[in-house]
Amino acid sequence: MPSVEGAKPWYRQPWLWFVLTPVMASMVVGSSFAIISAYTFDGVVKDEYRIAAKDTLAVTAKTDKAQSLGLHATVKLDDMTGEIVADLQSTQISFDYPQTLLLDIVHPTDQHGDLVQPLRQVAGGHYIGQLGHTLLGKRYLVLHPQDDSWRVQAELHPPYTEPVTLTPQRFN
C-alpha cells in the first residue's frame, strides 16, 4: 500500500488536468463567443419579412401595388459629383407622381451601411438628389414614396457607371 506521506496533492495529479482542461477551455471559449455575439450585433438584412407559423413569408403588398400601377424607374448614380438621377415611369396615364421620393441604398449584410436619400421632383417623373458619400460593394436600391405605399427595387453592382432599372420585384 502506498504511503500517504509520498502522495501528491489533488491539483498535481496529471489525470485531473487531462479531464478538466477541455472542460475549462470550452467554458472560456463559449463565454467569449457569448460576449462577442451580445456586443457585436450585425443588423438585419433589409427586406420586409415577418415570421408567421414558423415560416418566413415575404410581404409583397408594396411590390404588388407598384406592379398594378405599372411602375419602373431608371436610376443613375454619379460617384464623381455625388448626383442621383431617377426617372420614374408608369403605364397608367392618370398616375400622380409624388413630389418627393426616397431612395434606400441598402447594404446586403450590414445595417449600418444603409443610406436613405431623398429625391425631389424637377419635372414629370424626373427626380434628382445628392449622394452622401462614396459607395463600395454590392448594394440594393429601393425607390418608394414617403408614404411607403409602393416600391420598386434592383440590385446594384460596382462599378456604378451604368444606369440601373428598378422594377417591382423582390430581391433574389
C-alpha positions in Angstrom: 0.0 0.0 0.0 1.4 3.4 -0.9 2.4 5.7 1.9 0.2 8.8 2.5 3.3 10.9 3.1 4.6 10.5 -0.6 1.2 11.1 -2.3 0.8 14.2 -4.5 -1.9 16.7 -3.7 -5.1 16.5 -5.9 -4.1 19.5 -8.1 -0.8 17.9 -9.0 -2.4 14.8 -10.5 -2.0 14.7 -14.3 -5.2 12.7 -14.9 -7.2 15.5 -13.2 -5.8 18.2 -15.6 -6.3 15.8 -18.5 -10.0 15.7 -17.7 -10.5 19.3 -16.6 -8.6 21.2 -19.3 -11.1 20.6 -22.2 -14.0 21.5 -19.9 -12.4 24.7 -18.8 -11.3 25.6 -22.3 -14.8 25.1 -23.7 -16.2 27.3 -20.9 -13.8 30.1 -21.7 -14.3 29.9 -25.5 -18.1 29.6 -25.1 -18.3 32.6 -22.7 -16.1 34.6 -25.2 -18.4 33.8 -28.1 -21.5 34.7 -26.0 -20.0 38.1 -25.0 -18.9 38.8 -28.6 -22.3 38.0 -30.0 -24.0 40.2 -27.4 -21.9 43.2 -28.1 -21.5 43.0 -31.9 -25.0 42.8 -33.3 -24.6 42.7 -37.1 -28.0 44.1 -38.0 -30.7 42.7 -40.2 -30.7 42.1 -44.0 -33.3 44.6 -45.2 -36.4 43.2 -46.9 -39.8 43.2 -45.5 -40.1 39.8 -43.8 -42.3 38.6 -41.0 -42.3 35.3 -39.2 -45.6 33.5 -39.2 -46.3 29.9 -38.1 -42.5 29.1 -38.2 -42.2 30.1 -41.8 -40.7 33.2 -43.2 -43.1 34.9 -45.7 -42.1 37.8 -47.9 -44.5 40.8 -47.5 -45.2 41.7 -51.1 -48.1 44.2 -50.8 -45.9 47.2 -51.8 -44.3 45.5 -54.8 -47.8 44.2 -55.9 -49.1 47.8 -55.8 -46.2 49.0 -57.9 -46.8 46.2 -60.3 -50.5 47.1 -60.6 -49.5 50.8 -61.2 -47.1 49.6 -63.9 -44.1 51.4 -62.3 -40.5 51.1 -63.2 -37.6 53.5 -62.8 -34.1 54.1 -64.1 -31.6 55.4 -61.6 -28.1 56.7 -62.4 -25.5 57.3 -59.6 -22.6 59.6 -60.3 -19.7 58.8 -58.0 -17.7 61.9 -59.1 -20.4 64.6 -58.4 -22.5 62.6 -56.0 -25.6 63.2 -58.0 -28.5 60.8 -58.2 -30.9 61.0 -61.2 -34.0 58.9 -61.3 -36.7 58.7 -64.0 -40.0 57.1 -62.8 -42.4 55.8 -65.4 -45.9 54.4 -65.1 -48.1 52.6 -67.6 -51.2 54.4 -66.0 -52.0 57.7 -67.6 -53.6 59.1 -64.5 -50.7 58.3 -62.2 -49.9 61.2 -59.8 -46.1 61.5 -59.5 -45.1 62.3 -55.9 -43.1 65.5 -55.1 -40.5 63.6 -53.2 -39.2 60.0 -53.4 -36.9 58.2 -51.1 -34.1 56.0 -52.4 -32.9 53.4 -49.9 -29.4 52.3 -50.7 -29.2 49.1 -48.7 -26.0 47.2 -47.8 -26.8 43.4 -48.2 -25.4 42.4 -44.8 -24.6 45.4 -42.6 -27.5 47.6 -41.4 -25.0 50.4 -40.6 -24.2 50.7 -44.3 -27.7 51.6 -45.3 -28.5 55.1 -46.7 -31.8 56.8 -47.3 -31.5 59.6 -49.8 -34.5 61.9 -50.6 -35.1 62.7 -54.3 -37.1 65.8 -55.3 -39.2 66.1 -58.4 -37.9 68.5 -61.1 -40.3 67.6 -64.0 -42.9 64.9 -64.5 -41.3 61.7 -63.4 -37.7 63.1 -63.3 -36.1 63.3 -59.8 -32.7 64.4 -58.6 -30.8 64.0 -55.3 -27.4 64.1 -53.7 -25.4 61.0 -52.6 -24.0 61.4 -49.1 -20.7 59.5 -49.7 -18.9 57.1 -52.0 -20.4 53.6 -52.2 -18.4 50.4 -52.0 -19.5 46.9 -52.9 -22.8 45.4 -53.8 -26.0 47.3 -52.8 -29.7 47.1 -53.2 -31.7 50.1 -54.4 -35.3 50.6 -53.2 -37.3 53.5 -54.5 -40.5 54.4 -52.8 -42.7 57.5 -51.9 -42.7 59.0 -48.4 -46.0 57.3 -47.6 -44.3 53.9 -48.5 -47.4 52.7 -50.4 -45.4 51.1 -53.2 -41.8 50.3 -54.1 -39.5 49.3 -57.0 -36.1 47.8 -56.5 -33.0 46.4 -58.1 -29.5 45.0 -57.3 -26.5 47.3 -57.9 -23.0 46.0 -58.5 -19.8 48.1 -58.9 -18.8 50.0 -60.9 -21.8 52.3 -60.7 -21.3 53.9 -64.1 -24.3 52.3 -65.8 -28.0 53.2 -65.2 -30.0 50.7 -63.2 -33.6 49.7 -63.9 -35.7 49.3 -60.8 -38.8 47.1 -61.1 -41.5 45.9 -58.6 -39.8 42.6 -57.9 -38.4 41.0 -54.8 -34.6 40.6 -54.2 -33.4 37.2 -55.1 
